[in-house]
Amino acid sequence: MSDKKLSQQKKQAQLDEWKAEVDKFKAKVSGATAEAQLKLKEQIKTLEHKIEEGKAKLAEIAAAKEDAWESMKDRVESGWKSLKSGVSDTIAKFKK
């Protein structure tokens, strides 16, 4: 399997995991107080935006030809690392 395909699969799995987290958080919203619901909905919106960013990065990988992938790999990986950090921070807020 090519490095590009492996990267795509890993990132798709991460996106699927994040989507599952969002679904769990959405389920928690209904049982929360009104004030907590506002905060939770804001955090869910942030997570959904980050997931959309992840989908865009994944599409960028998919669109790249193998030779172009090598030249863009470091930039994509760096962007993904930053995205992952932001998602992790937002998820941590839910668990407080």
MDAnalysis code that builds the backbone (N, CA, C; Angstrom):
import MDAnalysis as mda
import numpy as np

u = mda.Universe.empty(288, n_residues=96, atom_resindex=np.repeat(np.arange(96), 3), trajectory=True)
u.add_TopologyAttr("name", ["N", "CA", "C"] * 96)
u.add_TopologyAttr("resid", np.arange(1, 97))
u.add_TopologyAttr("resname", ["MET", "SER", "ASP", "LYS", "LYS", "LEU", "SER", "GLN", "GLN", "LYS", "LYS", "GLN", "ALA", "GLN", "LEU", "ASP", "GLU", "TRP", "LYS", "ALA", "GLU", "VAL", "ASP", "LYS", "PHE", "LYS", "ALA", "LYS", "VAL", "SER", "GLY", "ALA", "THR", "ALA", "GLU", "ALA", "GLN", "LEU", "LYS", "LEU", "LYS", "GLU", "GLN", "ILE", "LYS", "THR", "LEU", "GLU", "HIS", "LYS", "ILE", "GLU", "GLU", "GLY", "LYS", "ALA", "LYS", "LEU", "ALA", "GLU", "ILE", "ALA", "ALA", "ALA", "LYS", "GLU", "ASP", "ALA", "TRP", "GLU", "SER", "MET", "LYS", "ASP", "ARG", "VAL", "GLU", "SER", "GLY", "TRP", "LYS", "SER", "LEU", "LYS", "SER", "GLY", "VAL", "SER", "ASP", "THR", "ILE", "ALA", "LYS", "PHE", "LYS", "LYS"])
u.atoms.positions = np.array([
    [0.847, -1.177, 0.000],
    [0.000, 0.000, 0.000],
    [0.891, 1.239, 0.000],
    [0.516, 2.217, -0.783],
    [1.328, 3.422, -0.884],
    [1.211, 4.258, 0.389],
    [2.197, 5.092, 0.585],
    [2.234, 5.998, 1.726],
    [1.018, 6.930, 1.701],
    [0.651, 7.359, 0.515],
    [-0.498, 8.247, 0.354],
    [-1.780, 7.543, 0.792],
    [-2.005, 6.322, 0.325],
    [-3.211, 5.564, 0.680],
    [-3.272, 5.298, 2.185],
    [-2.138, 4.961, 2.766],
    [-2.078, 4.710, 4.196],
    [-2.441, 5.967, 4.972],
    [-1.905, 7.092, 4.544],
    [-2.215, 8.364, 5.189],
    [-3.709, 8.676, 5.089],
    [-4.291, 8.443, 3.926],
    [-5.721, 8.670, 3.731],
    [-6.537, 7.792, 4.686],
    [-6.187, 6.528, 4.782],
    [-6.932, 5.609, 5.636],
    [-6.853, 6.014, 7.108],
    [-5.670, 6.408, 7.550],
    [-5.495, 6.820, 8.943],
    [-6.317, 8.073, 9.242],
    [-6.289, 9.008, 8.326],
    [-7.017, 10.252, 8.535],
    [-8.528, 10.033, 8.480],
    [-8.977, 9.163, 7.609],
    [-10.403, 8.850, 7.549],
    [-10.853, 8.181, 8.845],
    [-10.037, 7.292, 9.371],
    [-10.368, 6.632, 10.639],
    [-10.445, 7.659, 11.766],
    [-9.531, 8.627, 11.750],
    [-9.550, 9.678, 12.767],
    [-10.813, 10.528, 12.636],
    [-11.185, 10.874, 11.416],
    [-12.415, 11.639, 11.193],
    [-13.634, 10.867, 11.691],
    [-13.681, 9.580, 11.411],
    [-14.795, 8.742, 11.864],
    [-14.874, 8.719, 13.390],
    [-13.720, 8.672, 14.030],
    [-13.667, 8.688, 15.494],
    [-14.187, 10.024, 16.033],
    [-13.768, 11.115, 15.401],
    [-14.226, 12.440, 15.833],
    [-15.731, 12.588, 15.635],
    [-16.251, 12.077, 14.533],
    [-17.695, 12.143, 14.286],
    [-18.454, 11.377, 15.376],
    [-17.928, 10.242, 15.787],
    [-18.559, 9.452, 16.848],
    [-18.568, 10.239, 18.161],
    [-17.490, 10.942, 18.437],
    [-17.425, 11.779, 19.645],
    [-18.495, 12.862, 19.586],
    [-18.636, 13.503, 18.443],
    [-19.640, 14.556, 18.279],
    [-21.034, 13.989, 18.528],
    [-21.297, 12.811, 18.007],
    [-22.599, 12.177, 18.220],
    [-22.862, 11.932, 19.709],
    [-21.837, 11.502, 20.437],
    [-21.990, 11.291, 21.880],
    [-22.285, 12.612, 22.584],
    [-21.585, 13.668, 22.180],
    [-21.784, 14.973, 22.813],
    [-23.173, 15.521, 22.509],
    [-23.663, 15.284, 21.295],
    [-25.010, 15.733, 20.941],
    [-26.052, 15.044, 21.832],
    [-25.800, 13.803, 22.157],
    [-26.721, 13.072, 23.024],
    [-26.726, 13.650, 24.443],
    [-25.609, 14.183, 24.884],
    [-25.506, 14.760, 26.219],
    [-26.228, 16.101, 26.324],
    [-26.355, 16.808, 25.220],
    [-26.910, 18.148, 25.236],
    [-28.329, 18.168, 25.801],
    [-29.139, 17.226, 25.407],
    [-30.541, 17.247, 25.821],
    [-30.718, 17.122, 27.334],
    [-29.788, 16.503, 28.008],
    [-29.899, 16.320, 29.453],
    [-29.226, 17.406, 30.263],
    [-28.675, 18.401, 29.590],
    [-27.928, 19.446, 30.281],
    [-28.827, 20.642, 30.605],
    [-28.351, 21.470, 31.516],
    [-29.069, 22.709, 31.832],
    [-29.002, 23.636, 30.625],
    [-29.826, 24.665, 30.621],
    [-29.873, 25.599, 29.486],
    [-28.512, 26.242, 29.244],
    [-27.855, 26.660, 30.315],
    [-26.538, 27.297, 30.180],
    [-25.513, 26.299, 29.633],
    [-25.550, 25.096, 30.152],
    [-24.624, 24.056, 29.695],
    [-24.907, 23.692, 28.239],
    [-26.189, 23.691, 27.863],
    [-26.543, 23.384, 26.477],
    [-25.916, 24.377, 25.515],
    [-25.932, 25.653, 25.881],
    [-25.323, 26.674, 25.019],
    [-23.837, 26.409, 24.821],
    [-23.151, 26.098, 25.915],
    [-21.712, 25.825, 25.831],
    [-21.449, 24.559, 25.014],
    [-22.231, 23.529, 25.285],
    [-22.039, 22.276, 24.565],
    [-22.291, 22.450, 23.074],
    [-23.338, 23.165, 22.739],
    [-23.647, 23.392, 21.322],
    [-22.538, 24.186, 20.636],
    [-21.959, 25.137, 21.351],
    [-20.846, 25.910, 20.789],
    [-19.643, 25.004, 20.536],
    [-19.348, 24.139, 21.485],
    [-18.219, 23.221, 21.335],
    [-18.482, 22.204, 20.230],
    [-19.720, 21.752, 20.105],
    [-20.072, 20.829, 19.029],
    [-19.870, 21.507, 17.682],
    [-20.291, 22.765, 17.591],
    [-20.115, 23.514, 16.349],
    [-18.626, 23.642, 16.002],
    [-17.810, 23.894, 17.005],
    [-16.354, 23.983, 16.794],
    [-15.816, 22.651, 16.281],
    [-16.241, 21.563, 16.905],
    [-15.785, 20.238, 16.474],
    [-16.232, 19.933, 15.049],
    [-17.469, 20.254, 14.737],
    [-17.970, 19.993, 13.392],
    [-17.194, 20.809, 12.350],
    [-16.824, 22.030, 12.707],
    [-16.025, 22.847, 11.797],
    [-14.649, 22.202, 11.589],
    [-14.054, 21.713, 12.650],
    [-12.741, 21.074, 12.541],
    [-12.823, 19.783, 11.721],
    [-13.923, 19.058, 11.866],
    [-14.112, 17.844, 11.062],
    [-14.204, 18.221, 9.581],
    [-14.877, 19.318, 9.287],
    [-14.956, 19.791, 7.899],
    [-13.569, 20.167, 7.370],
    [-12.758, 20.782, 8.222],
    [-11.372, 21.080, 7.834],
    [-10.630, 19.788, 7.522],
    [-10.843, 18.781, 8.353],
    [-10.206, 17.488, 8.139],
    [-10.643, 16.852, 6.827],
    [-11.926, 16.961, 6.515],
    [-12.428, 16.429, 5.249],
    [-11.769, 17.134, 4.068],
    [-11.555, 18.439, 4.205],
    [-10.909, 19.203, 3.129],
    [-9.466, 18.737, 2.938],
    [-8.774, 18.502, 4.038],
    [-7.400, 18.014, 3.943],
    [-7.364, 16.620, 3.322],
    [-8.324, 15.800, 3.692],
    [-8.399, 14.457, 3.129],
    [-8.670, 14.526, 1.622],
    [-9.533, 15.428, 1.210],
    [-9.813, 15.609, -0.218],
    [-8.572, 16.092, -0.956],
    [-7.787, 16.932, -0.294],
    [-6.543, 17.422, -0.884],
    [-5.580, 16.260, -1.130],
    [-5.507, 15.356, -0.187],
    [-4.643, 14.178, -0.343],
    [-5.152, 13.320, -1.500],
    [-6.448, 13.091, -1.512],
    [-7.042, 12.235, -2.545],
    [-6.810, 12.803, -3.946],
    [-6.843, 14.118, -4.059],
    [-6.698, 14.753, -5.366],
    [-5.245, 14.783, -5.853],
    [-4.312, 14.619, -4.939],
    [-2.892, 14.713, -5.301],
    [-2.419, 13.453, -6.024],
    [-1.661, 13.652, -7.046],
    [-1.012, 12.527, -7.728],
    [0.125, 12.047, -6.837],
    [0.534, 10.807, -7.023],
    [1.575, 10.220, -6.166],
    [2.837, 11.083, -6.108],
    [3.302, 11.590, -7.242],
    [4.529, 12.397, -7.230],
    [4.311, 13.724, -6.512],
    [3.120, 14.312, -6.618],
    [2.810, 15.561, -5.919],
    [2.653, 15.314, -4.424],
    [2.178, 14.137, -4.072],
    [1.990, 13.797, -2.666],
    [3.292, 13.917, -1.897],
    [4.361, 13.438, -2.477],
    [5.658, 13.493, -1.792],
    [6.055, 14.926, -1.451],
    [5.769, 15.856, -2.350],
    [6.162, 17.237, -2.104],
    [5.228, 17.947, -1.123],
    [4.004, 17.468, -0.975],
    [3.062, 18.139, -0.091],
    [2.852, 17.416, 1.238],
    [3.431, 16.245, 1.372],
    [3.197, 15.397, 2.541],
    [3.507, 16.103, 3.864],
    [4.652, 16.742, 3.964],
    [5.029, 17.388, 5.224],
    [4.056, 18.501, 5.600],
    [3.627, 19.271, 4.603],
    [2.685, 20.371, 4.854],
    [1.335, 19.816, 5.330],
    [0.873, 18.778, 4.679],
    [-0.409, 18.170, 5.051],
    [-0.326, 17.569, 6.456],
    [0.746, 16.864, 6.731],
    [0.911, 16.240, 8.046],
    [0.984, 17.290, 9.152],
    [1.668, 18.390, 8.884],
    [1.758, 19.470, 9.862],
    [0.382, 20.082, 10.117],
    [-0.364, 20.309, 9.061],
    [-1.719, 20.847, 9.201],
    [-2.627, 19.894, 9.956],
    [-2.481, 18.598, 9.674],
    [-3.308, 17.599, 10.356],
    [-2.974, 17.550, 11.842],
    [-1.696, 17.670, 12.162],
    [-1.265, 17.647, 13.566],
    [-1.892, 18.820, 14.321],
    [-1.906, 19.975, 13.699],
    [-2.515, 21.154, 14.302],
    [-4.022, 20.957, 14.475],
    [-4.667, 20.422, 13.465],
    [-6.097, 20.146, 13.523],
    [-6.403, 19.158, 14.646],
    [-5.619, 18.115, 14.722],
    [-5.812, 17.080, 15.740],
    [-5.673, 17.669, 17.144],
    [-4.727, 18.559, 17.320],
    [-4.526, 19.216, 18.611],
    [-5.750, 20.055, 18.983],
    [-6.285, 20.784, 18.017],
    [-7.475, 21.592, 18.269],
    [-8.677, 20.749, 18.632],
    [-8.846, 19.639, 17.945],
    [-9.961, 18.735, 18.242],
    [-9.780, 18.150, 19.639],
    [-8.581, 17.723, 19.955],
    [-8.315, 17.140, 21.278],
    [-8.608, 18.141, 22.389],
    [-8.226, 19.405, 22.186],
    [-8.499, 20.446, 23.181],
    [-9.995, 20.638, 23.372],
    [-10.739, 20.656, 22.280],
    [-12.188, 20.845, 22.361],
    [-12.855, 19.651, 23.038],
    [-12.422, 18.454, 22.702],
    [-12.975, 17.248, 23.322],
    [-12.690, 17.263, 24.826],
    [-11.501, 17.715, 25.213],
    [-11.146, 17.779, 26.633],
    [-12.094, 18.701, 27.398],
    [-12.561, 19.762, 26.760],
    [-13.512, 20.675, 27.403],
    [-14.818, 19.970, 27.722],
    [-15.230, 19.047, 26.861],
    [-16.455, 18.303, 27.096],
    [-16.339, 17.401, 28.316],
    [-15.159, 16.927, 28.558],
    [-14.974, 15.931, 29.605],
    [-14.723, 16.560, 30.974],
    [-14.716, 17.890, 31.023],
    [-14.506, 18.574, 32.313],
    [-15.775, 18.571, 33.120],
])
